[in-house]
Amino acid sequence: MADTVAEAVAEAHSTEWAFVLAATARVAADLDLAEDCVQDAYAKALVHWREQGVPRRPGAWLTTVATRRALEHRRRAGVAAQKLPLLMPDPVDDEDLAAGVFPDDRLRLVFTCCHPALAQEAQIALTLRLVCGLSSTEIAKAFLVKEATMQARITRAKHKISRSRIAYRIPRLEDLPERIDAVLDVVHLVYTAGHTAADGDGLARPDLARRGIELARMVRMLLPDSGEAAGLLGLLLLTQARQAARVDDAGQLVLMEDQDRTLWDRGQIAEGLELVHEALAVNPTAPSARVGRFGVMAAIAAVHAEAERWEDTDWAEILGLYDLLVERWPSPVVALNRVVALSYVSGSEVALTELQELAGDPALATYPYLASTRAELLRRTGREAEAKAAYEEALAFTSNAVEADFLVRRLTRGA
């Protein structure tokens, strides 16, 4: 029975945490108090559910216990008058409601964590802490910083919310596009940090990647009319579908061109492709209708997913999509990825010429994939000595052990 209850509490933590904390924050009007009350509710569940059984709706039970605790604390401490304005949502007017802006508490929590007044690193940390329920230790480990550093970062972000009197609310209709972009950026960065670890012995951090997909699903559910939310989730699923083929049985990196595509997750691919179609189906009558950058990135991932073999990849279509993505998101990393696509359409020499134009970009000065891309292109043109130097440069900037091992093998085998 104890194991069953522990499993039920763990499952409720994974699936219900954001709902319970978001609802409690509205009552507590203070993020720290809300967290304390929710953690107390989960602790009570371990005892109460052993005695009374697991309730039919664990999330509702936890929310009731946590919000009651918050109300009791406010009454005892007399903090209502002092702290109530800090997190109480502003009223949503009839125009916003008619437009489908539904005041879901979890959506309030997400927008609060990703408020533009907070630095992006604080947005990520706060989202993982409050929306995903990860501990400071877990977040610190994921982002390779000391626990005390991460705890201080989270504390500063909470204090800024209080000092700046950031409203616990969904942005008004006219502010939604910009604010949604910030939310999607954070979710994408969480997943990216899990897909390829910045450091460590493993290629990926599976738990962090899973959290990123969970966040994308939540945002997609809460913003069903957002094509970009659909595009982001589609992108993550199509990317994650290749995970099992990215390393071999010895734990060595396998490039996409060599991957066993029978290992790709066809369920994730099917779901991802449906989301891509939805992201691309913009309303042409809307004044600002156009596919966003996550829709375009998802479309690129879809072209890869639909190719049964590496040789079947439609590189001309991918290059055209990268041209569109550069327009939507003029990032040096996007430009670098476009060069890779260009090499398969126009040849390595043409790609090397364009790559040279990126070499002076300060944003790519220590970016290992710039050097490794140059190395691969030089290798293809038979310029082995130059390729070796480029591989060595990439290795100097690479901290992930699996990627470093791949570069060492390229250097030592000359292949």
C-alpha positions as CSV (number, residue, x, y, z in Angstrom):
1,M,0.0,0.0,0.0
2,A,2.8,2.4,0.9
3,D,4.4,1.9,-2.5
4,T,1.1,2.4,-4.3
5,V,0.5,5.7,-2.4
6,A,4.0,6.9,-3.1
7,E,3.6,6.1,-6.8
8,A,0.2,8.0,-6.8
9,V,1.8,11.0,-5.1
10,A,4.7,11.0,-7.6
11,E,2.3,10.7,-10.5
12,A,0.2,13.6,-9.1
13,H,3.4,15.7,-8.7
14,S,4.3,15.0,-12.4
15,T,0.8,15.7,-13.8
16,E,-0.9,18.1,-11.4
17,W,1.8,20.3,-9.9
18,A,1.3,23.2,-12.2
19,F,-2.5,23.1,-11.8
20,V,-2.3,23.0,-8.0
21,L,0.4,25.7,-7.6
22,A,-1.3,28.0,-10.1
23,A,-4.6,27.8,-8.3
24,T,-3.0,28.2,-4.9
25,A,-1.0,31.2,-6.0
26,R,-4.2,33.0,-6.8
27,V,-5.4,32.5,-3.2
28,A,-2.0,33.0,-1.5
29,A,-1.1,36.1,-3.6
30,D,2.5,35.2,-2.9
31,L,4.6,32.7,-4.8
32,D,6.7,31.6,-1.8
33,L,3.6,31.0,0.3
34,A,1.9,29.2,-2.5
35,E,4.9,26.8,-2.9
36,D,5.0,26.1,0.8
37,C,1.3,25.3,0.9
38,V,1.5,23.0,-2.1
39,Q,4.5,21.2,-0.8
40,D,2.7,20.7,2.5
41,A,-0.4,19.3,0.6
42,Y,1.8,16.7,-1.1
43,A,3.3,15.8,2.3
44,K,-0.1,15.4,3.8
45,A,-1.2,13.2,0.8
46,L,1.5,10.6,1.7
47,V,-0.1,10.2,5.1
48,H,-3.8,10.8,4.4
49,W,-4.0,8.6,1.2
50,R,-2.5,5.7,3.1
51,E,-5.3,5.9,5.6
52,Q,-8.2,6.9,3.4
53,G,-7.1,5.7,0.0
54,V,-6.1,7.6,-3.1
55,P,-8.9,10.0,-4.1
56,R,-10.6,9.8,-7.4
57,R,-9.3,13.2,-8.4
58,P,-5.9,13.7,-6.7
59,G,-5.4,17.1,-8.2
60,A,-8.6,18.5,-6.8
61,W,-7.8,17.0,-3.4
62,L,-4.3,18.6,-3.4
63,T,-5.7,21.9,-4.6
64,T,-8.3,22.0,-1.8
65,V,-5.7,21.2,0.9
66,A,-3.2,23.7,-0.5
67,T,-5.6,26.6,-0.9
68,R,-7.2,26.1,2.5
69,R,-3.7,26.2,4.0
70,A,-3.0,29.4,2.1
71,L,-6.2,31.0,3.4
72,E,-5.4,30.0,6.9
73,H,-1.9,31.4,6.7
74,R,-3.2,34.7,5.3
75,R,-5.8,35.0,8.1
76,R,-3.3,34.3,10.8
77,A,-0.5,36.5,9.4
78,G,-2.8,39.3,8.3
79,V,-0.9,39.6,5.0
80,A,-4.0,40.0,2.7
81,A,-3.9,43.8,2.6
82,Q,-0.1,43.9,2.1
83,K,0.4,41.2,-0.5
84,L,-2.9,40.7,-2.2
85,P,-2.1,43.2,-5.1
86,L,1.1,41.4,-5.9
87,L,-0.4,38.3,-7.7
88,M,-4.1,38.8,-8.0
89,P,-5.1,38.8,-11.6
90,D,-6.4,41.9,-13.3
91,P,-9.9,41.5,-14.6
92,V,-10.3,40.1,-18.1
93,D,-12.7,42.2,-20.1
94,D,-15.5,40.9,-22.4
95,E,-13.6,41.6,-25.5
96,D,-10.8,39.3,-24.5
97,L,-13.2,36.6,-23.4
98,A,-15.0,36.8,-26.7
99,A,-11.7,36.4,-28.5
100,G,-11.0,33.2,-26.7
101,V,-8.5,34.4,-24.1
102,F,-9.5,32.1,-21.2
103,P,-8.1,32.9,-17.8
104,D,-6.7,29.4,-17.0
105,D,-4.6,29.6,-13.8
106,R,-1.8,27.6,-15.3
107,L,-1.6,30.0,-18.2
108,R,-1.3,32.9,-15.6
109,L,1.5,31.0,-14.0
110,V,3.4,30.4,-17.3
111,F,3.1,34.0,-18.3
112,T,4.2,35.2,-14.9
113,C,7.3,33.0,-15.0
114,C,8.1,34.3,-18.6
115,H,7.5,37.9,-17.9
116,P,9.7,40.2,-20.1
117,A,10.9,42.1,-17.0
118,L,12.8,38.9,-16.0
119,A,16.1,37.9,-17.6
120,Q,15.8,34.8,-19.8
121,E,17.9,32.6,-17.5
122,A,15.5,33.6,-14.7
123,Q,12.5,32.8,-16.8
124,I,13.8,29.3,-17.5
125,A,14.7,28.7,-13.9
126,L,11.4,30.0,-12.6
127,T,9.4,28.0,-15.2
128,L,11.2,24.7,-14.2
129,R,10.7,25.5,-10.5
130,L,7.1,26.7,-10.5
131,V,5.5,25.1,-13.5
132,C,7.4,21.8,-13.6
133,G,7.9,21.5,-9.8
134,L,11.7,20.7,-10.1
135,S,13.8,21.3,-7.1
136,S,16.6,23.8,-7.1
137,T,19.1,20.9,-7.0
138,E,17.6,19.3,-10.1
139,I,17.6,22.6,-12.1
140,A,21.1,23.4,-11.0
141,K,22.3,20.0,-12.2
142,A,20.5,20.4,-15.5
143,F,22.2,23.7,-16.2
144,L,25.6,22.9,-14.6
145,V,25.6,25.6,-11.9
146,K,25.9,25.3,-8.1
147,E,22.7,24.7,-6.2
148,A,23.2,27.9,-4.2
149,T,23.6,29.9,-7.5
150,M,20.4,28.5,-8.9
151,Q,18.5,29.1,-5.6
152,A,19.7,32.7,-5.6
153,R,18.6,33.1,-9.2
154,I,15.1,31.8,-8.4
155,T,14.8,33.9,-5.3
156,R,15.9,37.1,-7.2
157,A,13.3,36.4,-9.8
158,K,10.5,36.0,-7.2
159,H,11.6,39.2,-5.5
160,K,11.5,41.1,-8.8
161,I,8.0,39.9,-9.4
162,S,7.0,41.2,-6.0
163,R,9.0,44.5,-6.2
164,S,7.8,45.2,-9.7
165,R,4.2,44.2,-8.8
166,I,4.0,42.0,-11.9
167,A,0.3,41.1,-12.3
168,Y,-0.6,37.4,-12.1
169,R,-2.6,37.5,-15.2
170,I,-2.9,36.6,-18.9
171,P,-1.7,39.5,-21.0
172,R,-4.3,41.6,-22.8
173,L,-5.2,40.5,-26.3
174,E,-3.0,43.1,-28.0
175,D,0.0,42.0,-25.9
176,L,-0.4,38.3,-26.5
177,P,1.8,37.8,-29.6
178,E,4.9,39.2,-28.0
179,R,4.3,37.5,-24.7
180,I,3.6,34.1,-26.3
181,D,6.9,34.4,-28.2
182,A,8.7,34.7,-24.8
183,V,6.9,31.6,-23.4
184,L,7.7,29.5,-26.5
185,D,11.3,30.6,-26.4
186,V,11.7,29.4,-22.8
187,V,10.0,26.1,-23.6
188,H,12.3,25.6,-26.6
189,L,15.4,26.4,-24.6
190,V,14.4,23.9,-21.9
191,Y,14.0,21.2,-24.5
192,T,17.2,22.1,-26.3
193,A,19.2,21.9,-23.1
194,G,17.9,18.4,-22.7
195,H,18.2,17.3,-26.3
196,T,22.0,17.9,-26.4
197,A,23.6,18.4,-23.0
198,A,26.1,21.3,-22.8
199,D,28.4,19.1,-20.7
200,G,28.6,15.7,-19.2
201,D,29.1,12.0,-20.2
202,G,25.7,11.6,-22.0
203,L,24.7,13.1,-25.3
204,A,21.3,14.1,-23.9
205,R,19.5,14.9,-20.6
206,P,16.3,12.8,-21.1
207,D,14.5,14.2,-18.1
208,L,15.0,17.8,-19.2
209,A,13.9,17.0,-22.8
210,R,10.8,15.3,-21.4
211,R,10.0,18.4,-19.3
212,G,10.4,20.5,-22.4
213,I,7.8,18.4,-24.3
214,E,5.5,18.4,-21.3
215,L,5.7,22.2,-21.2
216,A,5.0,22.4,-24.9
217,R,2.0,20.2,-24.5
218,M,0.7,22.4,-21.7
219,V,1.1,25.6,-23.7
220,R,-0.5,23.9,-26.7
221,M,-3.5,22.9,-24.7
222,L,-3.8,26.3,-23.1
223,L,-3.3,28.2,-26.4
224,P,-5.2,26.0,-28.8
225,D,-5.5,28.8,-31.4
226,S,-1.8,29.5,-31.5
227,G,-0.2,28.1,-34.7
228,E,3.2,28.8,-33.2
229,A,2.4,26.7,-30.1
230,A,1.4,23.9,-32.5
231,G,4.6,24.4,-34.5
232,L,6.8,24.2,-31.4
233,L,5.2,21.0,-30.1
234,G,5.5,19.5,-33.6
235,L,9.1,20.5,-33.8
236,L,10.0,19.0,-30.4
237,L,8.2,15.7,-31.2
238,L,9.8,15.3,-34.6
239,T,13.2,16.0,-33.1
240,Q,12.7,13.7,-30.1
241,A,11.5,10.9,-32.5
242,R,15.1,10.4,-33.6
243,Q,16.5,10.1,-30.0
244,A,16.9,6.3,-30.0
245,A,19.0,6.4,-33.1
246,R,21.4,9.2,-32.1
247,V,23.9,7.0,-30.4
248,D,24.9,3.4,-31.1
249,D,25.1,0.4,-28.7
250,A,28.6,1.6,-27.6
251,G,27.2,5.1,-26.8
252,Q,28.9,6.7,-29.8
253,L,27.3,9.6,-31.7
254,V,25.6,8.6,-35.0
255,L,25.0,11.4,-37.5
256,M,21.6,11.6,-39.1
257,E,22.9,10.3,-42.4
258,D,24.0,7.1,-40.7
259,Q,21.0,6.6,-38.3
260,D,18.9,3.5,-38.4
261,R,15.5,5.0,-39.2
262,T,13.6,2.0,-38.1
263,L,14.5,3.2,-34.6
264,W,12.7,6.5,-35.1
265,D,9.5,6.8,-33.1
266,R,6.7,6.6,-35.7
267,G,4.0,7.6,-33.2
268,Q,5.8,10.8,-32.4
269,I,6.4,11.5,-36.1
270,A,2.8,11.0,-36.9
271,E,1.7,13.4,-34.2
272,G,4.4,15.9,-35.1
273,L,3.4,15.9,-38.8
274,E,-0.3,16.6,-37.9
275,L,0.9,19.6,-35.8
276,V,3.1,20.9,-38.6
277,H,0.1,20.9,-41.0
278,E,-1.9,22.8,-38.4
279,A,1.0,25.3,-37.8
280,L,1.2,26.0,-41.5
281,A,-2.6,26.4,-42.0
282,V,-2.6,30.2,-41.2
283,N,-5.7,32.2,-41.9
284,P,-5.0,34.3,-45.1
285,T,-7.6,36.8,-44.2
286,A,-5.9,37.8,-41.0
287,P,-3.9,41.1,-41.4
288,S,-0.7,39.6,-40.0
289,A,-1.2,36.1,-41.1
290,R,2.1,34.3,-41.7
291,V,3.8,31.1,-40.5
292,G,6.0,31.8,-37.5
293,R,9.5,30.7,-37.0
294,F,8.6,27.6,-35.0
295,G,6.2,26.6,-37.8
296,V,9.0,26.9,-40.3
297,M,11.5,25.0,-38.0
298,A,8.8,22.2,-37.6
299,A,8.4,22.1,-41.4
300,I,12.2,21.5,-41.8
301,A,12.0,18.7,-39.2
302,A,9.0,17.3,-41.1
303,V,11.0,17.0,-44.4
304,H,13.7,15.0,-42.5
305,A,11.0,12.8,-40.9
306,E,9.2,12.0,-44.2
307,A,12.4,10.8,-45.9
308,E,12.6,7.1,-45.7
309,R,16.4,7.2,-46.4
310,W,19.0,9.9,-46.1
311,E,19.3,9.8,-49.9
312,D,15.6,10.7,-50.2
313,T,16.0,14.0,-48.2
314,D,14.6,16.9,-50.2
315,W,17.4,19.3,-49.6
316,A,16.1,21.9,-52.0
317,E,12.9,22.2,-50.0
318,I,14.9,22.4,-46.8
319,L,17.1,25.1,-48.2
320,G,14.0,27.1,-49.2
321,L,12.6,26.7,-45.7
322,Y,15.9,27.9,-44.2
323,D,15.7,31.0,-46.5
324,L,12.3,31.7,-45.0
325,L,13.5,31.0,-41.5
326,V,16.4,33.5,-41.9
327,E,13.8,36.1,-42.8
328,R,11.6,35.2,-39.8
329,W,14.5,34.8,-37.4
330,P,17.8,36.3,-38.6
331,S,20.0,34.3,-36.2
332,P,23.6,33.4,-36.9
333,V,22.9,29.8,-35.8
334,V,20.0,29.6,-38.4
335,A,22.4,31.0,-41.0
336,L,24.9,28.3,-40.1
337,N,22.3,25.6,-40.5
338,R,21.3,27.0,-43.8
339,V,24.9,26.6,-45.0
340,V,24.6,22.9,-44.2
341,A,21.5,22.6,-46.4
342,L,23.2,24.7,-49.1
343,S,26.1,22.2,-49.2
344,Y,23.8,19.4,-50.3
345,V,22.2,21.6,-53.0
346,S,25.1,23.5,-54.4
347,G,28.1,21.7,-53.2
348,S,30.7,22.0,-50.4
349,E,32.8,24.7,-52.1
350,V,29.8,27.1,-52.4
351,A,28.9,26.3,-48.8
352,L,32.4,27.0,-47.6
353,T,32.3,30.4,-49.3
354,E,29.1,31.4,-47.4
355,L,30.5,29.9,-44.2
356,Q,33.5,32.2,-44.4
357,E,31.1,35.2,-44.2
358,L,29.8,33.8,-40.9
359,A,33.2,33.2,-39.4
360,G,33.6,36.8,-38.1
361,D,30.2,36.8,-36.3
362,P,31.0,37.3,-32.5
363,A,28.0,35.2,-31.6
364,L,29.7,32.2,-33.2
365,A,33.2,32.9,-31.9
366,T,33.2,29.9,-29.5
367,Y,30.3,28.0,-31.1
368,P,31.7,24.4,-31.7
369,Y,29.3,23.6,-34.5
370,L,30.8,26.4,-36.7
371,A,34.2,24.8,-36.6
372,S,32.8,21.2,-36.9
373,T,30.7,22.3,-39.9
374,R,33.7,23.8,-41.6
375,A,35.7,20.6,-40.8
376,E,33.0,18.4,-42.5
377,L,32.9,20.6,-45.6
378,L,36.7,20.7,-45.9
379,R,36.8,16.9,-45.4
380,R,34.3,16.5,-48.3
381,T,36.5,18.6,-50.6
382,G,39.6,16.5,-49.7
383,R,41.4,19.3,-47.8
384,E,42.4,17.0,-45.0
385,A,45.0,19.2,-43.2
386,E,42.6,22.1,-43.0
387,A,39.8,19.8,-41.9
388,K,42.0,18.4,-39.1
389,A,42.7,21.9,-37.8
390,A,39.0,22.7,-37.9
391,Y,38.1,19.5,-36.0
392,E,40.7,20.4,-33.4
393,E,39.2,23.9,-33.0
394,A,35.7,22.3,-32.6
395,L,37.1,19.9,-30.0
396,A,38.5,22.8,-28.0
397,F,35.0,24.3,-27.6
398,T,33.1,21.0,-27.0
399,S,32.3,19.9,-23.5
400,N,29.8,17.1,-24.2
401,A,31.8,13.8,-23.9
402,V,29.9,12.0,-26.7
403,E,30.4,14.8,-29.2
404,A,34.0,15.2,-28.2
405,D,34.6,11.5,-28.7
406,F,33.1,11.8,-32.2
407,L,35.5,14.6,-33.1
408,V,38.4,12.7,-31.7
409,R,37.5,9.7,-33.9
410,R,37.3,12.1,-36.9
411,L,40.7,13.3,-36.1
412,T,42.4,9.9,-35.5
413,R,40.7,8.0,-38.4
414,G,40.8,10.8,-40.9
415,A,37.3,9.9,-41.9
